[in-house]
Amino acid sequence: MDCMQKMRALRESTGMNRKEFCLYFRIPYRTVTEWELGHRHAPEYVLRLLEYYIHGEGLDKKNHGGQKNGDND
C-alpha cells in the first residue's frame, strides 16, 4: 500500500473527515490533503506512529464498534 492509500485508509478507519482528523492530530489540513492526493509523501515513521496511536487509543472504528473517546451511545 502506498503512502496515499495508507494515509486515506488510516483517516477513514477513524470515521473522521479530513478536517476533524487534522484538528485531532494537529497536522495542517493542506499537508494531509497533499498526502492523500499523492502530491507529497508522508514519512514512513509518521504513518507508523499514526497507525499505532489510532489502534492504541481505540480510534479505529473497525476494531471498536465505531466508538470514539469512550462514547457508549
CNS distance restraints for C-alpha pairs under 8 A (distance, minus, plus):
assign (resid   1 and name CA) (resid   5 and name CA) 6.08 0.50 0.50
assign (resid   1 and name CA) (resid   6 and name CA) 6.04 0.50 0.50
assign (resid   2 and name CA) (resid   6 and name CA) 6.03 0.50 0.50
assign (resid   3 and name CA) (resid   7 and name CA) 5.94 0.50 0.50
assign (resid   3 and name CA) (resid  35 and name CA) 7.05 0.50 0.50
assign (resid   3 and name CA) (resid  36 and name CA) 7.70 0.50 0.50
assign (resid   3 and name CA) (resid  38 and name CA) 7.44 0.50 0.50
assign (resid   3 and name CA) (resid  41 and name CA) 6.01 0.50 0.50
assign (resid   3 and name CA) (resid  42 and name CA) 6.43 0.50 0.50
assign (resid   3 and name CA) (resid  44 and name CA) 7.90 0.50 0.50
assign (resid   3 and name CA) (resid  47 and name CA) 7.95 0.50 0.50
assign (resid   4 and name CA) (resid   8 and name CA) 6.37 0.50 0.50
assign (resid   4 and name CA) (resid  35 and name CA) 5.61 0.50 0.50
assign (resid   4 and name CA) (resid  36 and name CA) 4.60 0.50 0.50
assign (resid   4 and name CA) (resid  37 and name CA) 6.32 0.50 0.50
assign (resid   4 and name CA) (resid  38 and name CA) 5.19 0.50 0.50
assign (resid   4 and name CA) (resid  41 and name CA) 7.25 0.50 0.50
assign (resid   5 and name CA) (resid   9 and name CA) 6.00 0.50 0.50
assign (resid   5 and name CA) (resid  36 and name CA) 6.99 0.50 0.50
assign (resid   6 and name CA) (resid  10 and name CA) 6.07 0.50 0.50
assign (resid   6 and name CA) (resid  47 and name CA) 7.53 0.50 0.50
assign (resid   7 and name CA) (resid  11 and name CA) 6.30 0.50 0.50
assign (resid   7 and name CA) (resid  32 and name CA) 7.94 0.50 0.50
assign (resid   7 and name CA) (resid  35 and name CA) 6.91 0.50 0.50
assign (resid   7 and name CA) (resid  36 and name CA) 6.07 0.50 0.50
assign (resid   7 and name CA) (resid  47 and name CA) 6.95 0.50 0.50
assign (resid   8 and name CA) (resid  12 and name CA) 5.99 0.50 0.50
assign (resid   8 and name CA) (resid  36 and name CA) 5.79 0.50 0.50
assign (resid   9 and name CA) (resid  13 and name CA) 5.96 0.50 0.50
assign (resid  10 and name CA) (resid  14 and name CA) 6.87 0.50 0.50
assign (resid  10 and name CA) (resid  50 and name CA) 7.63 0.50 0.50
assign (resid  10 and name CA) (resid  51 and name CA) 6.63 0.50 0.50
assign (resid  10 and name CA) (resid  54 and name CA) 7.89 0.50 0.50
assign (resid  11 and name CA) (resid  15 and name CA) 6.94 0.50 0.50
assign (resid  11 and name CA) (resid  16 and name CA) 6.33 0.50 0.50
assign (resid  11 and name CA) (resid  17 and name CA) 7.35 0.50 0.50
assign (resid  11 and name CA) (resid  18 and name CA) 7.26 0.50 0.50
assign (resid  11 and name CA) (resid  21 and name CA) 6.61 0.50 0.50
assign (resid  12 and name CA) (resid  16 and name CA) 6.29 0.50 0.50
assign (resid  12 and name CA) (resid  17 and name CA) 7.37 0.50 0.50
assign (resid  13 and name CA) (resid  59 and name CA) 7.77 0.50 0.50
assign (resid  13 and name CA) (resid  60 and name CA) 5.07 0.50 0.50
assign (resid  13 and name CA) (resid  61 and name CA) 5.74 0.50 0.50
assign (resid  13 and name CA) (resid  62 and name CA) 6.67 0.50 0.50
assign (resid  14 and name CA) (resid  54 and name CA) 7.37 0.50 0.50
assign (resid  14 and name CA) (resid  59 and name CA) 5.31 0.50 0.50
assign (resid  14 and name CA) (resid  60 and name CA) 4.62 0.50 0.50
assign (resid  14 and name CA) (resid  61 and name CA) 5.52 0.50 0.50
assign (resid  14 and name CA) (resid  66 and name CA) 7.83 0.50 0.50
assign (resid  15 and name CA) (resid  60 and name CA) 7.62 0.50 0.50
assign (resid  15 and name CA) (resid  61 and name CA) 6.54 0.50 0.50
assign (resid  15 and name CA) (resid  66 and name CA) 7.52 0.50 0.50
assign (resid  16 and name CA) (resid  20 and name CA) 5.62 0.50 0.50
assign (resid  16 and name CA) (resid  21 and name CA) 5.64 0.50 0.50
assign (resid  17 and name CA) (resid  21 and name CA) 6.15 0.50 0.50
assign (resid  18 and name CA) (resid  22 and name CA) 6.12 0.50 0.50
assign (resid  18 and name CA) (resid  29 and name CA) 7.26 0.50 0.50
assign (resid  18 and name CA) (resid  32 and name CA) 7.56 0.50 0.50
assign (resid  18 and name CA) (resid  33 and name CA) 7.75 0.50 0.50
assign (resid  19 and name CA) (resid  23 and name CA) 6.22 0.50 0.50
assign (resid  19 and name CA) (resid  29 and name CA) 6.51 0.50 0.50
assign (resid  20 and name CA) (resid  24 and name CA) 6.02 0.50 0.50
assign (resid  21 and name CA) (resid  25 and name CA) 6.11 0.50 0.50
assign (resid  22 and name CA) (resid  26 and name CA) 5.40 0.50 0.50
assign (resid  22 and name CA) (resid  27 and name CA) 4.87 0.50 0.50
assign (resid  22 and name CA) (resid  28 and name CA) 6.08 0.50 0.50
assign (resid  22 and name CA) (resid  29 and name CA) 5.61 0.50 0.50
assign (resid  22 and name CA) (resid  32 and name CA) 7.23 0.50 0.50
assign (resid  23 and name CA) (resid  27 and name CA) 6.82 0.50 0.50
assign (resid  23 and name CA) (resid  28 and name CA) 7.97 0.50 0.50
assign (resid  27 and name CA) (resid  31 and name CA) 6.96 0.50 0.50
assign (resid  27 and name CA) (resid  32 and name CA) 7.01 0.50 0.50
assign (resid  28 and name CA) (resid  32 and name CA) 6.64 0.50 0.50
assign (resid  29 and name CA) (resid  33 and name CA) 6.14 0.50 0.50
assign (resid  30 and name CA) (resid  34 and name CA) 6.02 0.50 0.50
assign (resid  31 and name CA) (resid  35 and name CA) 6.24 0.50 0.50
assign (resid  32 and name CA) (resid  36 and name CA) 6.09 0.50 0.50
assign (resid  33 and name CA) (resid  37 and name CA) 6.07 0.50 0.50
assign (resid  34 and name CA) (resid  38 and name CA) 6.07 0.50 0.50
assign (resid  34 and name CA) (resid  39 and name CA) 5.07 0.50 0.50
assign (resid  34 and name CA) (resid  40 and name CA) 5.39 0.50 0.50
assign (resid  34 and name CA) (resid  41 and name CA) 7.81 0.50 0.50
assign (resid  35 and name CA) (resid  39 and name CA) 6.19 0.50 0.50
assign (resid  35 and name CA) (resid  40 and name CA) 5.06 0.50 0.50
assign (resid  35 and name CA) (resid  41 and name CA) 5.39 0.50 0.50
assign (resid  35 and name CA) (resid  42 and name CA) 6.09 0.50 0.50
assign (resid  42 and name CA) (resid  46 and name CA) 6.49 0.50 0.50
assign (resid  42 and name CA) (resid  47 and name CA) 6.85 0.50 0.50
assign (resid  43 and name CA) (resid  47 and name CA) 6.74 0.50 0.50
assign (resid  44 and name CA) (resid  48 and name CA) 6.27 0.50 0.50
assign (resid  45 and name CA) (resid  49 and name CA) 6.05 0.50 0.50
assign (resid  46 and name CA) (resid  50 and name CA) 6.08 0.50 0.50
assign (resid  47 and name CA) (resid  51 and name CA) 6.12 0.50 0.50
assign (resid  48 and name CA) (resid  52 and name CA) 6.08 0.50 0.50
assign (resid  49 and name CA) (resid  53 and name CA) 6.06 0.50 0.50
assign (resid  50 and name CA) (resid  54 and name CA) 5.95 0.50 0.50
assign (resid  51 and name CA) (resid  55 and name CA) 6.14 0.50 0.50
assign (resid  52 and name CA) (resid  56 and name CA) 5.79 0.50 0.50
assign (resid  53 and name CA) (resid  57 and name CA) 5.79 0.50 0.50
assign (resid  54 and name CA) (resid  58 and name CA) 6.11 0.50 0.50
assign (resid  54 and name CA) (resid  59 and name CA) 4.96 0.50 0.50
assign (resid  54 and name CA) (resid  60 and name CA) 5.90 0.50 0.50
assign (resid  55 and name CA) (resid  59 and name CA) 6.18 0.50 0.50
assign (resid  55 and name CA) (resid  60 and name CA) 5.86 0.50 0.50
assign (resid  58 and name CA) (resid  63 and name CA) 7.58 0.50 0.50
assign (resid  58 and name CA) (resid  64 and name CA) 6.30 0.50 0.50
assign (resid  58 and name CA) (resid  67 and name CA) 7.87 0.50 0.50
assign (resid  58 and name CA) (resid  68 and name CA) 6.94 0.50 0.50
assign (resid  58 and name CA) (resid  69 and name CA) 7.83 0.50 0.50
assign (resid  59 and name CA) (resid  64 and name CA) 7.53 0.50 0.50
assign (resid  59 and name CA) (resid  66 and name CA) 7.82 0.50 0.50
assign (resid  59 and name CA) (resid  67 and name CA) 7.37 0.50 0.50
assign (resid  59 and name CA) (resid  68 and name CA) 5.59 0.50 0.50
assign (resid  59 and name CA) (resid  69 and name CA) 7.51 0.50 0.50
assign (resid  60 and name CA) (resid  64 and name CA) 6.33 0.50 0.50
assign (resid  60 and name CA) (resid  66 and name CA) 7.05 0.50 0.50
assign (resid  61 and name CA) (resid  65 and name CA) 5.37 0.50 0.50
assign (resid  61 and name CA) (resid  66 and name CA) 3.88 0.50 0.50
assign (resid  61 and name CA) (resid  67 and name CA) 6.57 0.50 0.50
assign (resid  61 and name CA) (resid  68 and name CA) 7.83 0.50 0.50
assign (resid  62 and name CA) (resid  66 and name CA) 6.68 0.50 0.50
assign (resid  67 and name CA) (resid  71 and name CA) 5.56 0.50 0.50
assign (resid  67 and name CA) (resid  72 and name CA) 6.74 0.50 0.50
